[in-house]
Amino acid sequence: MSISAVSGSTTTTTTSSSSSSSSTTSLASNYEMFMTLLLKQLEVQDPTDPVDTTEYTSQLVQYASLEQQVANGDKLDSLISAVNDLGYGSTGIGYLGRTVEASGDTTALQDGSASWEYDLDDDASSVTLTVTDENGKTVYTTTGETGEGTHSFSWDGTGSNGTSYSSGAYTLTVTATDSAKASVGVDTRIKGTVTSVDNSSGSTVLNIGDVAIEVDDVLTVS
């Protein structure tokens, strides 16, 4: 799924809304000026030679038309806002129940499993995988694969001391060193099933259990 396409759509909608708002403001300004000129005309007209009825009626028709344009501009702004909100919602709904892979190191323990992937920039002689809970407490430690490239790791919720942990947010820290004890570069990603979507902030946020991720951080969907 192309995340850039979502961003582009949002930018276009925002630009259109701003343009409409500017047009409405301009119409409202012209509307007020029109009224001022019309009243001034009635005030200074020659009582012996008043404004022609036909001309006055024509001006009133123009006045009503301008007023309608202002009202339509306001309605258009409301419509654009509603379409914008619908666009965000539609984007998020497509992720519900799907398994996503996203940038990050914190994911949820779902149905007795929490999953990550990590990339090693080079071969390592030692790799340590450490899982911590929401409070930063270490709950599980093990060794990982040491070859350069991508590796998968799943944790079943059982701590190193045999304790069974319930659902929640857990963070994976990968520490890798080479034969000279120098650090090897590591990049981590999370995997999980989207359980809900939140658009209240104006942007789409996907919830994987107790973990919230921005839709822009999603890398793959399956």
C-alpha positions as CSV (number, residue, x, y, z in Angstrom):
1,M,0.0,0.0,0.0
2,S,1.4,3.4,-1.0
3,I,1.6,5.6,2.1
4,S,2.8,8.6,-0.1
5,A,-0.5,8.4,-1.9
6,V,-2.4,8.9,1.3
7,S,-0.3,11.9,2.2
8,G,-0.7,13.4,-1.3
9,S,-4.5,13.0,-1.1
10,T,-4.6,14.8,2.3
11,T,-2.5,17.7,1.0
12,T,-4.8,18.1,-2.0
13,T,-7.9,18.1,0.2
14,T,-6.4,20.6,2.6
15,T,-5.4,22.9,-0.2
16,S,-8.9,22.8,-1.7
17,S,-10.5,23.5,1.7
18,S,-8.2,26.5,2.2
19,S,-9.0,27.8,-1.3
20,S,-12.8,27.5,-0.6
21,S,-12.5,29.2,2.7
22,S,-10.6,32.1,1.1
23,S,-13.3,32.4,-1.6
24,T,-16.0,32.5,1.0
25,T,-14.2,35.2,2.9
26,S,-13.9,37.2,-0.2
27,L,-17.6,36.8,-1.0
28,A,-18.6,37.8,2.5
29,S,-16.5,41.0,2.2
30,N,-18.1,41.9,-1.2
31,Y,-21.5,41.2,0.4
32,E,-20.9,43.6,3.2
33,M,-19.6,46.3,0.8
34,F,-22.6,45.8,-1.5
35,M,-25.0,46.4,1.4
36,T,-23.1,49.5,2.5
37,L,-23.2,51.0,-1.0
38,L,-26.9,50.2,-1.4
39,L,-27.9,51.8,1.8
40,K,-25.7,54.8,1.1
41,Q,-27.4,55.2,-2.3
42,L,-30.8,55.3,-0.6
43,E,-29.6,57.8,1.9
44,V,-28.2,60.3,-0.5
45,Q,-30.7,59.9,-3.3
46,D,-32.6,63.0,-4.5
47,P,-36.2,62.8,-3.1
48,T,-37.5,64.4,-6.2
49,D,-35.7,61.9,-8.4
50,P,-35.5,58.6,-6.5
51,V,-33.9,55.4,-7.7
52,D,-35.8,53.8,-10.5
53,T,-37.9,50.8,-9.2
54,T,-36.6,48.5,-11.9
55,E,-33.0,49.4,-11.1
56,Y,-33.6,49.0,-7.4
57,T,-35.2,45.6,-7.9
58,S,-32.2,44.5,-10.0
59,Q,-29.9,45.4,-7.3
60,L,-31.9,43.5,-4.7
61,V,-31.7,40.4,-7.0
62,Q,-27.9,40.8,-7.2
63,Y,-27.8,41.1,-3.4
64,A,-29.8,37.9,-2.9
65,S,-27.6,36.1,-5.4
66,L,-24.4,37.2,-3.6
67,E,-25.9,36.1,-0.3
68,Q,-26.6,32.7,-1.7
69,Q,-23.0,32.4,-3.0
70,V,-21.7,33.1,0.5
71,A,-24.1,30.4,2.0
72,N,-23.0,27.9,-0.7
73,G,-19.3,28.6,0.2
74,D,-19.9,27.8,3.8
75,K,-21.7,24.6,2.9
76,L,-18.9,23.6,0.5
77,D,-16.4,24.0,3.4
78,S,-18.5,21.7,5.5
79,L,-18.7,19.1,2.7
80,I,-14.9,19.2,2.1
81,S,-14.3,18.7,5.9
82,A,-16.7,15.7,5.9
83,V,-15.0,14.1,2.8
84,N,-11.6,14.7,4.5
85,D,-12.8,12.8,7.6
86,L,-14.3,10.0,5.5
87,G,-11.0,9.7,3.6
88,Y,-9.0,9.2,6.9
89,G,-11.6,6.7,8.1
90,S,-11.6,4.7,4.9
91,T,-7.8,4.5,5.0
92,G,-7.8,3.1,8.5
93,I,-10.7,0.6,8.0
94,G,-8.7,-1.3,5.4
95,Y,-6.1,-2.2,8.1
96,L,-8.6,-3.7,10.6
97,G,-7.9,-7.4,11.2
98,R,-4.8,-7.3,9.0
99,T,-1.2,-8.2,10.1
100,V,1.1,-5.3,9.6
101,E,4.8,-4.8,9.8
102,A,6.0,-1.4,10.9
103,S,9.1,0.5,12.0
104,G,9.7,0.3,15.7
105,D,10.6,-2.0,18.6
106,T,7.5,-2.1,20.8
107,T,4.6,-4.4,19.9
108,A,1.7,-6.1,21.7
109,L,1.5,-9.6,23.1
110,Q,-1.5,-11.0,21.2
111,D,-2.9,-14.5,21.6
112,G,0.2,-15.5,23.4
113,S,2.7,-14.2,21.0
114,A,4.7,-11.1,20.2
115,S,6.7,-10.8,17.0
116,W,9.6,-8.8,15.7
117,E,12.2,-8.7,12.9
118,Y,15.7,-7.4,13.2
119,D,18.3,-6.6,10.6
120,L,22.0,-6.9,11.2
121,D,24.3,-4.6,9.1
122,D,27.1,-7.2,9.3
123,D,27.9,-10.7,10.7
124,A,28.0,-10.7,14.5
125,S,29.7,-13.1,16.9
126,S,27.2,-12.4,19.6
127,V,23.5,-11.3,19.6
128,T,21.4,-10.8,22.7
129,L,17.7,-10.3,22.6
130,T,16.1,-8.6,25.6
131,V,12.3,-8.2,26.1
132,T,11.1,-5.6,28.5
133,D,7.6,-4.7,29.7
134,E,5.9,-1.3,29.8
135,N,7.8,-0.3,32.9
136,G,11.2,-1.2,31.4
137,K,11.6,-4.3,33.5
138,T,13.4,-7.2,31.7
139,V,11.1,-10.2,31.4
140,Y,13.0,-12.4,28.9
141,T,16.5,-12.7,27.5
142,T,17.9,-15.0,24.9
143,T,20.5,-15.2,22.2
144,G,19.7,-14.4,18.5
145,E,20.8,-15.4,15.1
146,T,24.1,-13.7,14.1
147,G,24.3,-13.7,10.3
148,E,24.1,-10.5,8.4
149,G,20.6,-9.7,7.1
150,T,17.0,-10.1,8.3
151,H,15.9,-12.4,11.2
152,S,12.6,-13.1,12.9
153,F,11.9,-13.5,16.6
154,S,8.7,-14.4,18.4
155,W,8.1,-14.5,22.1
156,D,5.4,-16.7,23.6
157,G,4.9,-14.6,26.8
158,T,6.9,-16.9,29.1
159,G,9.5,-15.0,31.1
160,S,13.0,-16.3,31.7
161,N,12.0,-17.3,35.2
162,G,9.0,-19.2,33.9
163,T,6.4,-16.5,34.7
164,S,3.5,-16.3,32.1
165,Y,2.8,-12.7,31.1
166,S,-0.6,-11.5,29.9
167,S,-1.3,-9.2,27.0
168,G,0.4,-5.8,27.0
169,A,3.1,-3.8,25.3
170,Y,6.6,-5.2,25.1
171,T,9.8,-3.9,23.7
172,L,12.7,-5.8,22.1
173,T,16.3,-4.6,22.4
174,V,18.9,-6.2,20.2
175,T,22.5,-6.0,21.2
176,A,25.0,-7.3,18.6
177,T,28.8,-7.3,18.6
178,D,31.4,-8.6,16.3
179,S,34.6,-10.7,17.1
180,A,36.4,-7.5,18.1
181,K,33.6,-6.6,20.6
182,A,32.6,-3.7,18.4
183,S,28.8,-3.0,18.0
184,V,27.1,-4.2,14.9
185,G,24.3,-1.9,13.5
186,V,20.8,-3.2,14.1
187,D,17.3,-2.1,12.9
188,T,14.1,-3.5,14.4
189,R,10.6,-3.8,13.2
190,I,7.4,-5.0,14.8
191,K,4.6,-7.3,13.6
192,G,1.0,-7.5,14.8
193,T,-2.7,-7.6,14.0
194,V,-4.5,-4.3,13.9
195,T,-7.4,-4.4,16.4
196,S,-8.7,-0.8,16.1
197,V,-8.3,2.5,14.3
198,D,-8.3,6.0,15.8
199,N,-8.8,9.1,13.7
200,S,-9.6,11.6,16.5
201,S,-6.3,13.4,16.2
202,G,-6.9,14.2,12.5
203,S,-4.4,11.5,11.4
204,T,-4.8,7.8,11.2
205,V,-3.4,5.8,14.1
206,L,-3.5,2.0,14.1
207,N,-3.8,0.1,17.4
208,I,-2.1,-3.3,17.7
209,G,-3.6,-4.2,21.1
210,D,-2.2,-1.7,23.5
211,V,0.4,-0.3,21.0
212,A,-0.4,2.6,18.8
213,I,1.5,3.2,15.5
214,E,1.2,5.9,12.9
215,V,-0.1,4.7,9.5
216,D,3.0,6.3,7.9
217,D,5.2,3.8,9.8
218,V,3.5,0.7,8.2
219,L,5.9,-1.1,5.8
220,T,3.9,-4.1,4.7
221,V,0.3,-5.5,5.1
222,S,-0.8,-9.1,4.9
